[in-house]
Amino acid sequence: MNNNPHEINIQAIIKKLDDILSRNDYTFACEFLENSIVEAKSINDLKALFTLYNECIGIYRKIGKKENCYFYCNKALEATESLKLSKSVSGATTFINCATAYKAFSEAEKGIQFFEKAKRIYEEKLHPNDKRLAGLYNNFALSLTDLKRFDEAIALYEKAISVLKSYEEEQPETAISYLNMANTVEAKEGLENACEKIDFLLDKATEILDKSKVKNDGNYAFVCEKCASTFGYYGRFFYEAELKERAREIYERS
């Protein structure tokens, strides 16, 4: 229970948000976050607002609402400065969120400076095997691919895979790295020239997703959903449908 009248219970809010997202209900998630922001503003809880702004960036990015997403990018960056977090891991996470938003709305160049700042902070302050590093490398590489900086992107995917493979248990997110790399290899070499490399990377991703099937949780459902379209793009339609079905079954049980 939170007894401080000047703070809202941000842990409880995030827990409820996670529950809403486990049901894939983004409309309700937006409404819930906006109401939580009003509550936090009413008592001037800056730390809670910082967290909520960052959550809004991700939600609005996923549902394609650029204006809302960029609005909260600016609010989160302002909060980062106000709370003196620009050299912290939390601040770096804000930089990643903003950079990822710019990439999502086809403005990858705007996000590069934020990825570079975040990379310096993460590599200095996090353990080399921290999964947050893998997430950074993946997202940074996606933007570099958009900017045709293919070799740099591939190197970052390899770093992401190395981080995720350091865990004893197979991490389903590793499949995302392999599929992202397949897209970058295609962009660099062309589909016909890169056919064998792409097939190898798709096979690696399939192997990981099938091994990770036992996890059967919200994160696994998210990964399946995220990976499905790439398999479909490369003509593996049956596996695309299977991944979508795996995700659907998990969401329905939540």
Contacts in CASP RR format, 6 or more apart in sequence:
PFRMAT RR
TARGET T0000
AUTHOR 0000-0000-0000
METHOD contacts of the structure
MODEL  1
MNNNPHEINIQAIIKKLDDILSRNDYTFACEFLENSIVEAKSINDLKALF
TLYNECIGIYRKIGKKENCYFYCNKALEATESLKLSKSVSGATTFINCAT
AYKAFSEAEKGIQFFEKAKRIYEEKLHPNDKRLAGLYNNFALSLTDLKRF
DEAIALYEKAISVLKSYEEEQPETAISYLNMANTVEAKEGLENACEKIDF
LLDKATEILDKSKVKNDGNYAFVCEKCASTFGYYGRFFYEAELKERAREI
YERS
1 9 0 8 1.000
2 8 0 8 1.000
2 9 0 8 1.000
2 12 0 8 1.000
5 43 0 8 1.000
6 43 0 8 1.000
6 44 0 8 1.000
6 45 0 8 1.000
7 43 0 8 1.000
7 45 0 8 1.000
7 47 0 8 1.000
7 48 0 8 1.000
8 36 0 8 1.000
8 39 0 8 1.000
8 40 0 8 1.000
8 43 0 8 1.000
8 45 0 8 1.000
8 48 0 8 1.000
10 45 0 8 1.000
10 47 0 8 1.000
10 48 0 8 1.000
10 51 0 8 1.000
10 52 0 8 1.000
13 36 0 8 1.000
13 48 0 8 1.000
13 52 0 8 1.000
14 51 0 8 1.000
14 55 0 8 1.000
16 32 0 8 1.000
17 29 0 8 1.000
17 32 0 8 1.000
17 33 0 8 1.000
17 55 0 8 1.000
19 254 0 8 1.000
20 28 0 8 1.000
20 29 0 8 1.000
20 32 0 8 1.000
21 29 0 8 1.000
22 218 0 8 1.000
22 251 0 8 1.000
22 254 0 8 1.000
23 251 0 8 1.000
23 254 0 8 1.000
24 251 0 8 1.000
26 59 0 8 1.000
26 62 0 8 1.000
26 63 0 8 1.000
29 59 0 8 1.000
30 56 0 8 1.000
30 59 0 8 1.000
30 60 0 8 1.000
30 63 0 8 1.000
33 52 0 8 1.000
33 55 0 8 1.000
33 56 0 8 1.000
33 59 0 8 1.000
34 56 0 8 1.000
36 48 0 8 1.000
36 52 0 8 1.000
37 49 0 8 1.000
37 52 0 8 1.000
37 53 0 8 1.000
37 56 0 8 1.000
40 48 0 8 1.000
40 49 0 8 1.000
40 52 0 8 1.000
41 49 0 8 1.000
46 79 0 8 1.000
46 82 0 8 1.000
46 83 0 8 1.000
47 83 0 8 1.000
49 75 0 8 1.000
49 79 0 8 1.000
50 76 0 8 1.000
50 79 0 8 1.000
50 80 0 8 1.000
50 83 0 8 1.000
50 85 0 8 1.000
50 90 0 8 1.000
50 94 0 8 1.000
53 72 0 8 1.000
53 75 0 8 1.000
53 76 0 8 1.000
53 79 0 8 1.000
54 72 0 8 1.000
54 76 0 8 1.000
54 93 0 8 1.000
54 94 0 8 1.000
54 97 0 8 1.000
56 68 0 8 1.000
56 69 0 8 1.000
56 72 0 8 1.000
56 75 0 8 1.000
57 69 0 8 1.000
57 72 0 8 1.000
57 73 0 8 1.000
57 76 0 8 1.000
57 97 0 8 1.000
57 98 0 8 1.000
57 101 0 8 1.000
58 69 0 8 1.000
58 97 0 8 1.000
58 100 0 8 1.000
58 101 0 8 1.000
60 66 0 8 1.000
60 68 0 8 1.000
60 69 0 8 1.000
60 72 0 8 1.000
61 69 0 8 1.000
61 100 0 8 1.000
61 101 0 8 1.000
61 104 0 8 1.000
61 105 0 8 1.000
64 104 0 8 1.000
64 105 0 8 1.000
66 105 0 8 1.000
69 101 0 8 1.000
69 104 0 8 1.000
69 105 0 8 1.000
70 101 0 8 1.000
70 105 0 8 1.000
73 97 0 8 1.000
73 98 0 8 1.000
73 101 0 8 1.000
73 102 0 8 1.000
76 94 0 8 1.000
76 97 0 8 1.000
76 98 0 8 1.000
77 94 0 8 1.000
77 98 0 8 1.000
79 85 0 8 1.000
79 94 0 8 1.000
80 86 0 8 1.000
80 90 0 8 1.000
80 91 0 8 1.000
80 94 0 8 1.000
85 91 0 8 1.000
85 94 0 8 1.000
87 121 0 8 1.000
88 121 0 8 1.000
88 125 0 8 1.000
89 121 0 8 1.000
89 122 0 8 1.000
89 125 0 8 1.000
89 126 0 8 1.000
89 132 0 8 1.000
91 118 0 8 1.000
91 121 0 8 1.000
92 117 0 8 1.000
92 118 0 8 1.000
92 121 0 8 1.000
92 122 0 8 1.000
92 125 0 8 1.000
93 118 0 8 1.000
93 132 0 8 1.000
95 114 0 8 1.000
95 115 0 8 1.000
95 117 0 8 1.000
95 118 0 8 1.000
95 121 0 8 1.000
96 114 0 8 1.000
96 115 0 8 1.000
96 118 0 8 1.000
96 135 0 8 1.000
96 136 0 8 1.000
96 139 0 8 1.000
98 111 0 8 1.000
98 114 0 8 1.000
99 110 0 8 1.000
99 111 0 8 1.000
99 112 0 8 1.000
99 114 0 8 1.000
99 115 0 8 1.000
99 118 0 8 1.000
99 139 0 8 1.000
99 140 0 8 1.000
99 143 0 8 1.000
100 139 0 8 1.000
102 108 0 8 1.000
102 109 0 8 1.000
102 110 0 8 1.000
102 111 0 8 1.000
102 114 0 8 1.000
102 143 0 8 1.000
103 111 0 8 1.000
103 139 0 8 1.000
103 142 0 8 1.000
103 143 0 8 1.000
103 146 0 8 1.000
106 146 0 8 1.000
108 142 0 8 1.000
108 143 0 8 1.000
108 144 0 8 1.000
108 146 0 8 1.000
108 147 0 8 1.000
109 147 0 8 1.000
111 143 0 8 1.000
112 143 0 8 1.000
112 144 0 8 1.000
112 147 0 8 1.000
115 136 0 8 1.000
115 139 0 8 1.000
115 140 0 8 1.000
115 143 0 8 1.000
118 136 0 8 1.000
118 140 0 8 1.000
119 136 0 8 1.000
119 140 0 8 1.000
122 130 0 8 1.000
122 132 0 8 1.000
122 133 0 8 1.000
122 136 0 8 1.000
123 133 0 8 1.000
126 132 0 8 1.000
126 133 0 8 1.000
128 163 0 8 1.000
128 166 0 8 1.000
129 163 0 8 1.000
129 166 0 8 1.000
129 167 0 8 1.000
130 163 0 8 1.000
131 163 0 8 1.000
131 164 0 8 1.000
131 171 0 8 1.000
131 173 0 8 1.000
133 159 0 8 1.000
133 160 0 8 1.000
133 163 0 8 1.000
134 159 0 8 1.000
134 160 0 8 1.000
134 161 0 8 1.000
134 163 0 8 1.000
134 164 0 8 1.000
134 171 0 8 1.000
134 173 0 8 1.000
134 177 0 8 1.000
135 160 0 8 1.000
135 173 0 8 1.000
137 156 0 8 1.000
137 157 0 8 1.000
137 159 0 8 1.000
137 160 0 8 1.000
137 163 0 8 1.000
138 156 0 8 1.000
138 157 0 8 1.000
138 160 0 8 1.000
138 173 0 8 1.000
138 176 0 8 1.000
138 177 0 8 1.000
138 180 0 8 1.000
140 156 0 8 1.000
141 152 0 8 1.000
141 153 0 8 1.000
141 154 0 8 1.000
141 156 0 8 1.000
141 157 0 8 1.000
141 160 0 8 1.000
141 180 0 8 1.000
141 184 0 8 1.000
142 153 0 8 1.000
142 180 0 8 1.000
144 150 0 8 1.000
144 152 0 8 1.000
144 153 0 8 1.000
144 156 0 8 1.000
145 153 0 8 1.000
145 180 0 8 1.000
145 183 0 8 1.000
145 184 0 8 1.000
145 187 0 8 1.000
148 187 0 8 1.000
150 184 0 8 1.000
150 187 0 8 1.000
150 188 0 8 1.000
151 188 0 8 1.000
153 184 0 8 1.000
154 181 0 8 1.000
154 184 0 8 1.000
154 185 0 8 1.000
154 188 0 8 1.000
157 177 0 8 1.000
157 178 0 8 1.000
157 180 0 8 1.000
157 181 0 8 1.000
157 184 0 8 1.000
158 181 0 8 1.000
160 177 0 8 1.000
161 174 0 8 1.000
161 177 0 8 1.000
161 178 0 8 1.000
164 171 0 8 1.000
164 173 0 8 1.000
164 174 0 8 1.000
164 177 0 8 1.000
165 171 0 8 1.000
165 174 0 8 1.000
170 208 0 8 1.000
170 211 0 8 1.000
170 212 0 8 1.000
171 208 0 8 1.000
171 212 0 8 1.000
172 208 0 8 1.000
172 209 0 8 1.000
172 212 0 8 1.000
172 215 0 8 1.000
172 219 0 8 1.000
172 220 0 8 1.000
172 223 0 8 1.000
172 224 0 8 1.000
173 223 0 8 1.000
174 205 0 8 1.000
174 208 0 8 1.000
175 204 0 8 1.000
175 205 0 8 1.000
175 206 0 8 1.000
175 208 0 8 1.000
175 209 0 8 1.000
175 212 0 8 1.000
175 223 0 8 1.000
175 227 0 8 1.000
176 205 0 8 1.000
176 223 0 8 1.000
176 226 0 8 1.000
176 227 0 8 1.000
178 201 0 8 1.000
178 202 0 8 1.000
178 204 0 8 1.000
178 205 0 8 1.000
178 208 0 8 1.000
179 201 0 8 1.000
179 202 0 8 1.000
179 205 0 8 1.000
179 227 0 8 1.000
179 230 0 8 1.000
179 231 0 8 1.000
181 201 0 8 1.000
182 197 0 8 1.000
182 198 0 8 1.000
182 201 0 8 1.000
182 202 0 8 1.000
182 205 0 8 1.000
182 230 0 8 1.000
182 234 0 8 1.000
183 230 0 8 1.000
185 194 0 8 1.000
185 197 0 8 1.000
185 198 0 8 1.000
185 201 0 8 1.000
186 194 0 8 1.000
186 198 0 8 1.000
188 194 0 8 1.000
189 197 0 8 1.000
191 198 0 8 1.000
198 234 0 8 1.000
202 231 0 8 1.000
202 234 0 8 1.000
202 236 0 8 1.000
205 227 0 8 1.000
205 231 0 8 1.000
206 231 0 8 1.000
206 239 0 8 1.000
209 223 0 8 1.000
209 224 0 8 1.000
209 227 0 8 1.000
209 243 0 8 1.000
212 220 0 8 1.000
212 223 0 8 1.000
213 220 0 8 1.000
213 246 0 8 1.000
216 250 0 8 1.000
217 250 0 8 1.000
218 250 0 8 1.000
218 251 0 8 1.000
218 254 0 8 1.000
220 246 0 8 1.000
220 250 0 8 1.000
221 246 0 8 1.000
221 247 0 8 1.000
221 250 0 8 1.000
221 251 0 8 1.000
222 247 0 8 1.000
224 243 0 8 1.000
224 244 0 8 1.000
224 246 0 8 1.000
224 247 0 8 1.000
224 250 0 8 1.000
225 243 0 8 1.000
225 244 0 8 1.000
225 247 0 8 1.000
227 243 0 8 1.000
228 240 0 8 1.000
228 241 0 8 1.000
228 243 0 8 1.000
228 244 0 8 1.000
228 247 0 8 1.000
229 240 0 8 1.000
231 237 0 8 1.000
231 239 0 8 1.000
231 240 0 8 1.000
231 243 0 8 1.000
232 239 0 8 1.000
232 240 0 8 1.000
END
